[in-house]
Amino acid sequence: MKEGFGDLERLAEAARSEGALNVIALPRDWVNYGEIIDTFADKYDIKVNQLEPGASSTRQIEAAGQLKPDVFDLTLDVAVANAARFAPYKVQGWLDLPDNVKDPSGAWYAAYGGYMSIGYDPRAVTAPATFTDLVKPGYTVALDGDPLRSAAAFEGVMAASLQNGAPDPQRGVQLFGRLRQQGRLTEPAKANTIVGWDHLNAARSAMQPGAWKVTIPKDAPLGDYHIQAINKDAPHPAAARLWQEFIFSDEGQNLLQKGFARPVRAEAMLMRRTLDTEQAAKLPVAPGPPVLLTIPQLDAGKSYLKREWSKSGG
């Protein structure tokens, strides 16, 4: 604790005296955030104000001046681009975080990740082994939103574009263009196959056993992390830091895993035997280490989709 709060007990005391925490873009059904928020509030007797649960990463930054969130939950590219807006802070478990998903100064750091996956109704279609299987007859496919506006839908197209570990945006756009031409690219409520983050497909599978399954294609293990950061102008600076300590604690990381996310400290927790291995066994099988797109690859993909997505499929 280098921010004048001493130890964790004094930090909690300072946070309790502030009395509140403002969070933004944390839907209660996303990676178990509902239980995480309630547990934090009860544990520390702090009121959690939940601002704009559906906000995108870009919207979080745009709204920060008006809504005054204490903490952010962002995609990597948005976090990197806005590092100057964050208050550097290193949680107690800092050394457990892989170097490639944290800023050396502590401005931002990943808390959990996931793989892009294919969820499907096994009563309607056979298990797809690759994204290209989706063009076979029988699949009605949905992305998780519009890839020009939704990060999850964009990453779905990029996952389908992977070849030998490298993205080829044209390949992804062409695949979904074919589905659209055939009238088989639809909305999630009408689809028997949904391309989305594995934690969302796994949560649906847990609620509908036998009616929904999830697979991560072996040739396209696209992964991503969600990044945490503290607002430099946080109205509740102690509560903001206490929230990060809770999210990165064994308890917080296991609660994220309960929502089928992959905790960033999982490897270290497994070694220390603090990981909930029963829940870990319920996560979709990962085909190997994730392919993490670089910011130049993300930028190139977004530029390509901006030009070509609306043209594909008529």
Protein Blocks (a to p, Z undefined) as FASTA:
>chain_A
ZZonopmklmmmmmmmnopacdehiafkgghlmmmmmmmmmmnopacddehklbcfklmm
mmmmmnopabdcddfklmmmmmmmpccdddfklmmpcfklccfklpaccfbdcddddddd
fklpccdfbfklmmpghiacddebjfklmmklmmmmmmmmpgghiacfklmmmmmmmmmm
nopaccfklpcbdcddfklmmmmmmmmghjaccdddfklcccddddddddfklcblmlmm
mmmmmmmmmklmmmmmmnopacfklmmmmmnopacfklmmmpccdfbdcddddfklmmmm
mmmmmmmmmmggZZ
